[in-house]
Every structure is written in structure tokens, then in C-alpha cells.
Amino acid sequence: MPVFFSVVPQATSASPTVAPTQSPQVTRKPYPNYKVIVLNDDFNTFQHVAECLIKYIPNMTSDRAWDLTHQIHNEGQAIVWTGPLEQAELYHSQLSRAGLTMAPLERA
């Protein structure tokens, strides 16, 4: 006569290994800003520089344009706008095409 054995699982003292859950951490970095810098030169007039700043830089007031124009003349350069790269490229290009002497875009 055959003998049947009953196999009963034995409890083990070791607990199952559970991998630690990782909280989804998303580090959000803002896009870098870029500086649009106009350089002093010997051929653009104060009037032309101020008019270009008013025409191409958003929200530029006449007073601010003239202050920046004097800074360009006295210090050799001025940051005329700071912001996202795509807009900085546009303003840089427009001012350059208008004949202003521009520094390369710089990360702010």
C-alpha cells in the first residue's frame, strides 16, 4: 500500500526582502537666462542707440533707453535685456541688424 506524505510549508523566521520604495523626486531647474549686451562703438549716435532700444526691447521706456545709452558710452557696454534664450536671440539679432555693436549672448 502506498504511503502518502503531506508536505506542510514551514514558516521561516526570515521576513521577505522588500525593496525600499523611491519617492518620485523631480528636480525642476528653470531655464537659464541670457544677457543681451550692447557695446560702445565709434559710429552709432546716442539717438540711434536709444531709438533701437525703444523699438526692439519690450517695455523699454525712453528714459531707460537714454540711461542705458549713456552707460554704453561711459562704461563700454550695458546689459539691455535679460531673459530666456529664444527671446534673447531675437532681440540680439534685431539690434545687430539695426547696426548696434553687440557682445555675444552670455548666460546670466
TORTILO-410011 format. One record per residue (C-alpha): residue number from 1; residue in one letter; x negated, y, z negated. Coordinates in nm, 2 decimals. Example, Ala and Ser with C-alpha at 12.3 -4.5 7.8 and 13.67 -1.06 7.14 Angstrom:
2
+-----+------+--------+--------+--------+
| seq | type |     px |     py |     pz |
+-----+------+--------+--------+--------+
|   1 |    A |  -1.23 |  -0.45 |  -0.78 |
|   2 |    S |  -1.37 |  -0.11 |  -0.71 |
+-----+------+--------+--------+--------+
This chain:
108
+-----+------+--------+--------+--------+
| seq | type |     px |     py |     pz |
+-----+------+--------+--------+--------+
|   1 |    M |   0.00 |   0.00 |   0.00 |
|   2 |    P |  -0.14 |   0.33 |   0.10 |
|   3 |    V |  -0.23 |   0.59 |  -0.17 |
|   4 |    F |  -0.14 |   0.95 |  -0.11 |
|   5 |    F |  -0.33 |   1.22 |  -0.28 |
|   6 |    S |  -0.17 |   1.55 |  -0.35 |
|   7 |    V |  -0.40 |   1.84 |  -0.30 |
|   8 |    V |  -0.31 |   2.14 |  -0.51 |
|   9 |    P |  -0.51 |   2.46 |  -0.44 |
|  10 |    Q |  -0.71 |   2.56 |  -0.74 |
|  11 |    A |  -0.72 |   2.92 |  -0.85 |
|  12 |    T |  -1.06 |   3.08 |  -0.83 |
|  13 |    S |  -1.18 |   3.33 |  -1.07 |
|  14 |    A |  -1.33 |   3.55 |  -0.79 |
|  15 |    S |  -1.09 |   3.81 |  -0.66 |
|  16 |    P |  -1.07 |   3.87 |  -0.29 |
|  17 |    T |  -1.31 |   4.13 |  -0.14 |
|  18 |    V |  -1.12 |   4.44 |  -0.04 |
|  19 |    A |  -1.29 |   4.69 |   0.18 |
|  20 |    P |  -1.26 |   5.04 |   0.04 |
|  21 |    T |  -1.01 |   5.25 |   0.24 |
|  22 |    Q |  -1.16 |   5.55 |   0.41 |
|  23 |    S |  -0.96 |   5.86 |   0.40 |
|  24 |    P |  -0.94 |   6.02 |   0.74 |
|  25 |    Q |  -1.17 |   6.32 |   0.69 |
|  26 |    V |  -1.17 |   6.56 |   0.98 |
|  27 |    T |  -1.42 |   6.83 |   0.97 |
|  28 |    R |  -1.29 |   7.12 |   1.17 |
|  29 |    K |  -1.55 |   7.36 |   1.29 |
|  30 |    P |  -1.44 |   7.68 |   1.45 |
|  31 |    Y |  -1.58 |   7.75 |   1.79 |
|  32 |    P |  -1.88 |   7.97 |   1.78 |
|  33 |    N |  -1.85 |   8.34 |   1.86 |
|  34 |    Y |  -2.08 |   8.52 |   2.11 |
|  35 |    K |  -2.20 |   8.87 |   2.12 |
|  36 |    V |  -2.17 |   9.09 |   2.43 |
|  37 |    I |  -2.47 |   9.33 |   2.41 |
|  38 |    V |  -2.52 |   9.63 |   2.64 |
|  39 |    L |  -2.88 |   9.75 |   2.68 |
|  40 |    N |  -3.01 |  10.10 |   2.73 |
|  41 |    D |  -3.14 |  10.19 |   3.08 |
|  42 |    D |  -3.25 |  10.50 |   3.27 |
|  43 |    F |  -2.98 |  10.51 |   3.53 |
|  44 |    N |  -2.63 |  10.48 |   3.37 |
|  45 |    T |  -2.48 |  10.80 |   3.24 |
|  46 |    F |  -2.32 |  10.83 |   2.90 |
|  47 |    Q |  -1.99 |  10.89 |   3.08 |
|  48 |    H |  -2.01 |  10.58 |   3.29 |
|  49 |    V |  -2.11 |  10.36 |   2.99 |
|  50 |    A |  -1.82 |  10.49 |   2.78 |
|  51 |    E |  -1.57 |  10.45 |   3.07 |
|  52 |    C |  -1.68 |  10.09 |   3.13 |
|  53 |    L |  -1.64 |  10.00 |   2.76 |
|  54 |    I |  -1.29 |  10.15 |   2.76 |
|  55 |    K |  -1.19 |   9.98 |   3.08 |
|  56 |    Y |  -1.32 |   9.63 |   3.01 |
|  57 |    I |  -1.33 |   9.58 |   2.63 |
|  58 |    P |  -0.99 |   9.52 |   2.48 |
|  59 |    N |  -0.86 |   9.77 |   2.23 |
|  60 |    M |  -1.17 |   9.99 |   2.28 |
|  61 |    T |  -1.09 |  10.35 |   2.18 |
|  62 |    S |  -1.26 |  10.65 |   2.33 |
|  63 |    D |  -1.43 |  10.74 |   2.00 |
|  64 |    R |  -1.56 |  10.39 |   1.95 |
|  65 |    A |  -1.69 |  10.37 |   2.31 |
|  66 |    W |  -1.88 |  10.70 |   2.26 |
|  67 |    D |  -2.02 |  10.58 |   1.93 |
|  68 |    L |  -2.14 |  10.26 |   2.10 |
|  69 |    T |  -2.28 |  10.46 |   2.39 |
|  70 |    H |  -2.49 |  10.67 |   2.16 |
|  71 |    Q |  -2.60 |  10.36 |   1.97 |
|  72 |    I |  -2.71 |  10.21 |   2.30 |
|  73 |    H |  -2.91 |  10.52 |   2.39 |
|  74 |    N |  -3.07 |  10.57 |   2.05 |
|  75 |    E |  -3.13 |  10.21 |   1.94 |
|  76 |    G |  -3.18 |  10.05 |   2.28 |
|  77 |    Q |  -2.87 |   9.82 |   2.25 |
|  78 |    A |  -2.54 |   9.77 |   2.09 |
|  79 |    I |  -2.30 |   9.48 |   2.04 |
|  80 |    V |  -1.99 |   9.59 |   2.21 |
|  81 |    W |  -1.77 |   9.28 |   2.15 |
|  82 |    T |  -1.79 |   8.95 |   1.96 |
|  83 |    G |  -1.56 |   8.65 |   2.01 |
|  84 |    P |  -1.51 |   8.32 |   2.19 |
|  85 |    L |  -1.74 |   8.23 |   2.47 |
|  86 |    E |  -1.49 |   8.23 |   2.76 |
|  87 |    Q |  -1.38 |   8.59 |   2.69 |
|  88 |    A |  -1.74 |   8.69 |   2.62 |
|  89 |    E |  -1.84 |   8.56 |   2.96 |
|  90 |    L |  -1.56 |   8.76 |   3.12 |
|  91 |    Y |  -1.65 |   9.09 |   2.95 |
|  92 |    H |  -2.02 |   9.04 |   3.01 |
|  93 |    S |  -1.96 |   8.97 |   3.38 |
|  94 |    Q |  -1.73 |   9.27 |   3.42 |
|  95 |    L |  -1.97 |   9.51 |   3.25 |
|  96 |    S |  -2.26 |   9.37 |   3.45 |
|  97 |    R |  -2.07 |   9.41 |   3.78 |
|  98 |    A |  -1.99 |   9.77 |   3.68 |
|  99 |    G |  -2.37 |   9.83 |   3.67 |
| 100 |    L |  -2.44 |   9.82 |   3.30 |
| 101 |    T |  -2.76 |   9.66 |   3.19 |
| 102 |    M |  -2.67 |   9.35 |   2.98 |
| 103 |    A |  -2.86 |   9.12 |   2.74 |
| 104 |    P |  -2.78 |   8.75 |   2.78 |
| 105 |    L |  -2.49 |   8.63 |   2.57 |
| 106 |    E |  -2.60 |   8.54 |   2.21 |
| 107 |    R |  -2.44 |   8.32 |   1.96 |
| 108 |    A |  -2.31 |   8.53 |   1.67 |
+-----+------+--------+--------+--------+
